[in-house]
Amino acid sequence: MPPESLPPSDADLGRRALAGESDAFTALVERYAPGLLRYARRLTRNDEDAQDIVQETLVRLHQNLAKLDFSDPLKPWLYRVCTNLCRNLAKRKRTIAFSDLESDEEDSSFVELQESQEPTPSEILLASVRAEVVAKAVAALPQKYQAVVALYYWEGLSYEEIADVLRIPINTVRTHLKRAKDRLGSSLSALV
């Protein structure tokens, strides 16, 4: 693949946005808004709150463009802001909001259907039931484990990025993920 066909880096888009190119900021929004919205929906369990949080996250990105060090990855910074806004909202509402991690159409990581053949209606139903059972099992985990599971499995962040987002040591990320998997393994053993 020739270098000119590669998408621009976050650093390049950030510098161009800082120079006043609205298309560059729009490209950053298009790159990160869908994942941030999925994540915020899982944490808030409310579509309107999630949209507000993502909008505020992107406003803060725009306000902080001049302060950001584009030698560091942008994704962890955005998810940290989004996480903090979700936590602030949960505190204001006095509810535990980190529990709805249901899979949506874009997130089919629980079920991988064979591409070579169309699934039968019974296979689709079974996959849907399994995804629902897994989502409920994840929702039953403590908040700290749910956040790590969501960031790792659904958003694809690395251990280092999760540690940066949640502001916890990387070994704590590993521990939370292992404990979450252990708990999920025991609660989901009936599916196997």
CORGI-V949877 format. One record per residue. N is the residue number from 0. SS is DSSP state (a for helix, b for strand, c for the rest). PSI is psi in whole degrees, -180 to 180 (none if undefined). D_LAST is the distance of its C-alpha to the last C-alpha in Angstrom with 1 decimal. Layout:
n=N ss=SS psi=PSI d_last=D_LAST
n=N ss=SS psi=PSI d_last=D_LAST
This chain:
n=0 ss=c psi=123 d_last=41.9
n=1 ss=c psi=146 d_last=45.3
n=2 ss=a psi=-32 d_last=45.5
n=3 ss=a psi=-15 d_last=47.2
n=4 ss=a psi=-3 d_last=44.1
n=5 ss=c psi=144 d_last=41.8
n=6 ss=c psi=150 d_last=41.2
n=7 ss=c psi=148 d_last=43.4
n=8 ss=c psi=163 d_last=42.1
n=9 ss=a psi=-40 d_last=41.6
n=10 ss=a psi=-44 d_last=44.7
n=11 ss=a psi=-47 d_last=46.8
n=12 ss=a psi=-40 d_last=45.8
n=13 ss=a psi=-45 d_last=46.4
n=14 ss=a psi=-41 d_last=49.8
n=15 ss=a psi=-39 d_last=50.7
n=16 ss=a psi=-39 d_last=49.7
n=17 ss=a psi=-32 d_last=51.8
n=18 ss=c psi=-1 d_last=54.7
n=19 ss=c psi=5 d_last=54.4
n=20 ss=c psi=107 d_last=52.4
n=21 ss=a psi=-30 d_last=50.5
n=22 ss=a psi=-33 d_last=48.5
n=23 ss=a psi=-43 d_last=47.1
n=24 ss=a psi=-39 d_last=45.9
n=25 ss=a psi=-39 d_last=44.5
n=26 ss=a psi=-39 d_last=42.5
n=27 ss=a psi=-43 d_last=41.0
n=28 ss=a psi=-47 d_last=40.2
n=29 ss=a psi=-31 d_last=38.5
n=30 ss=a psi=-40 d_last=36.6
n=31 ss=a psi=-22 d_last=35.1
n=32 ss=a psi=-43 d_last=35.4
n=33 ss=a psi=-45 d_last=32.3
n=34 ss=a psi=-40 d_last=29.9
n=35 ss=a psi=-39 d_last=31.9
n=36 ss=a psi=-43 d_last=31.7
n=37 ss=a psi=-46 d_last=27.9
n=38 ss=a psi=-47 d_last=27.8
n=39 ss=a psi=-36 d_last=30.5
n=40 ss=a psi=-41 d_last=28.9
n=41 ss=a psi=-37 d_last=25.7
n=42 ss=a psi=-33 d_last=27.9
n=43 ss=a psi=-24 d_last=30.5
n=44 ss=c psi=27 d_last=28.6
n=45 ss=c psi=120 d_last=31.9
n=46 ss=a psi=-45 d_last=32.9
n=47 ss=a psi=-44 d_last=36.6
n=48 ss=a psi=-42 d_last=36.1
n=49 ss=a psi=-44 d_last=33.9
n=50 ss=a psi=-41 d_last=36.6
n=51 ss=a psi=-42 d_last=39.3
n=52 ss=a psi=-43 d_last=37.5
n=53 ss=a psi=-42 d_last=37.0
n=54 ss=a psi=-45 d_last=40.6
n=55 ss=a psi=-38 d_last=41.8
n=56 ss=a psi=-45 d_last=39.8
n=57 ss=a psi=-33 d_last=41.5
n=58 ss=a psi=-44 d_last=44.9
n=59 ss=a psi=-35 d_last=44.5
n=60 ss=a psi=-48 d_last=43.7
n=61 ss=a psi=-42 d_last=46.9
n=62 ss=a psi=-28 d_last=48.9
n=63 ss=a psi=9 d_last=47.8
n=64 ss=c psi=-43 d_last=48.1
n=65 ss=c psi=-25 d_last=51.2
n=66 ss=c psi=-17 d_last=49.7
n=67 ss=c psi=143 d_last=46.5
n=68 ss=c psi=104 d_last=46.4
n=69 ss=c psi=4 d_last=45.0
n=70 ss=c psi=-17 d_last=44.5
n=71 ss=c psi=150 d_last=41.4
n=72 ss=c psi=143 d_last=38.4
n=73 ss=a psi=-33 d_last=38.7
n=74 ss=a psi=-49 d_last=35.0
n=75 ss=a psi=-37 d_last=34.4
n=76 ss=a psi=-46 d_last=37.7
n=77 ss=a psi=-44 d_last=36.7
n=78 ss=a psi=-31 d_last=33.4
n=79 ss=a psi=-46 d_last=35.1
n=80 ss=a psi=-46 d_last=37.7
n=81 ss=a psi=-44 d_last=35.1
n=82 ss=a psi=-46 d_last=33.1
n=83 ss=a psi=-40 d_last=36.4
n=84 ss=a psi=-39 d_last=37.5
n=85 ss=a psi=-42 d_last=34.2
n=86 ss=a psi=-43 d_last=34.7
n=87 ss=a psi=-42 d_last=38.3
n=88 ss=a psi=-43 d_last=37.5
n=89 ss=a psi=-39 d_last=35.0
n=90 ss=a psi=-42 d_last=37.8
n=91 ss=a psi=-39 d_last=40.3
n=92 ss=a psi=-11 d_last=38.2
n=93 ss=c psi=41 d_last=37.1
n=94 ss=c psi=156 d_last=33.5
n=95 ss=c psi=115 d_last=30.2
n=96 ss=c psi=1 d_last=29.3
n=97 ss=c psi=49 d_last=26.5
n=98 ss=c psi=-11 d_last=23.7
n=99 ss=c psi=93 d_last=23.1
n=100 ss=c psi=35 d_last=20.9
n=101 ss=c psi=145 d_last=19.8
n=102 ss=c psi=138 d_last=19.3
n=103 ss=c psi=-176 d_last=22.5
n=104 ss=c psi=-34 d_last=23.5
n=105 ss=c psi=-21 d_last=24.3
n=106 ss=c psi=87 d_last=21.1
n=107 ss=c psi=33 d_last=18.4
n=108 ss=c psi=-18 d_last=16.7
n=109 ss=c psi=-28 d_last=13.2
n=110 ss=c psi=123 d_last=13.5
n=111 ss=c psi=103 d_last=15.4
n=112 ss=c psi=146 d_last=16.7
n=113 ss=c psi=132 d_last=18.6
n=114 ss=c psi=-19 d_last=22.2
n=115 ss=c psi=-16 d_last=23.7
n=116 ss=c psi=153 d_last=23.0
n=117 ss=c psi=136 d_last=23.0
n=118 ss=c psi=147 d_last=19.8
n=119 ss=c psi=162 d_last=20.2
n=120 ss=a psi=-37 d_last=20.5
n=121 ss=a psi=-35 d_last=17.4
n=122 ss=a psi=-39 d_last=15.4
n=123 ss=a psi=-44 d_last=17.2
n=124 ss=a psi=-46 d_last=16.5
n=125 ss=a psi=-43 d_last=12.7
n=126 ss=a psi=-41 d_last=13.0
n=127 ss=a psi=-43 d_last=15.3
n=128 ss=a psi=-44 d_last=13.4
n=129 ss=a psi=-45 d_last=10.4
n=130 ss=a psi=-40 d_last=13.2
n=131 ss=a psi=-41 d_last=14.9
n=132 ss=a psi=-43 d_last=12.3
n=133 ss=a psi=-44 d_last=12.0
n=134 ss=a psi=-41 d_last=15.8
n=135 ss=a psi=-38 d_last=16.3
n=136 ss=a psi=-41 d_last=14.3
n=137 ss=a psi=-40 d_last=16.5
n=138 ss=a psi=-23 d_last=19.5
n=139 ss=c psi=-10 d_last=19.1
n=140 ss=c psi=157 d_last=19.6
n=141 ss=c psi=153 d_last=23.3
n=142 ss=a psi=-47 d_last=25.5
n=143 ss=a psi=-32 d_last=26.0
n=144 ss=a psi=-37 d_last=22.3
n=145 ss=a psi=-44 d_last=21.9
n=146 ss=a psi=-43 d_last=24.9
n=147 ss=a psi=-43 d_last=23.6
n=148 ss=a psi=-45 d_last=20.2
n=149 ss=a psi=-46 d_last=22.2
n=150 ss=a psi=-38 d_last=24.7
n=151 ss=a psi=-53 d_last=22.5
n=152 ss=a psi=-40 d_last=19.7
n=153 ss=a psi=-34 d_last=21.6
n=154 ss=c psi=-10 d_last=25.1
n=155 ss=c psi=24 d_last=24.7
n=156 ss=c psi=149 d_last=27.0
n=157 ss=c psi=168 d_last=27.4
n=158 ss=a psi=-43 d_last=27.4
n=159 ss=a psi=-43 d_last=31.2
n=160 ss=a psi=-40 d_last=31.4
n=161 ss=a psi=-43 d_last=29.1
n=162 ss=a psi=-41 d_last=31.3
n=163 ss=a psi=-45 d_last=34.3
n=164 ss=a psi=-49 d_last=33.0
n=165 ss=a psi=-6 d_last=32.1
n=166 ss=c psi=51 d_last=34.9
n=167 ss=c psi=157 d_last=33.0
n=168 ss=c psi=152 d_last=33.0
n=169 ss=a psi=-35 d_last=30.6
n=170 ss=a psi=-30 d_last=29.3
n=171 ss=a psi=-38 d_last=28.5
n=172 ss=a psi=-49 d_last=26.4
n=173 ss=a psi=-44 d_last=24.5
n=174 ss=a psi=-47 d_last=24.1
n=175 ss=a psi=-42 d_last=23.1
n=176 ss=a psi=-41 d_last=20.4
n=177 ss=a psi=-46 d_last=19.1
n=178 ss=a psi=-38 d_last=19.2
n=179 ss=a psi=-45 d_last=17.5
n=180 ss=a psi=-40 d_last=14.6
n=181 ss=a psi=-47 d_last=14.5
n=182 ss=a psi=-42 d_last=14.7
n=183 ss=a psi=-38 d_last=12.1
n=184 ss=a psi=-44 d_last=9.7
n=185 ss=a psi=-36 d_last=10.7
n=186 ss=a psi=-20 d_last=10.8
n=187 ss=c psi=8 d_last=7.5
n=188 ss=a psi=-24 d_last=5.6
n=189 ss=a psi=-22 d_last=5.5
n=190 ss=a psi=-22 d_last=3.8
n=191 ss=c psi=none d_last=0.0
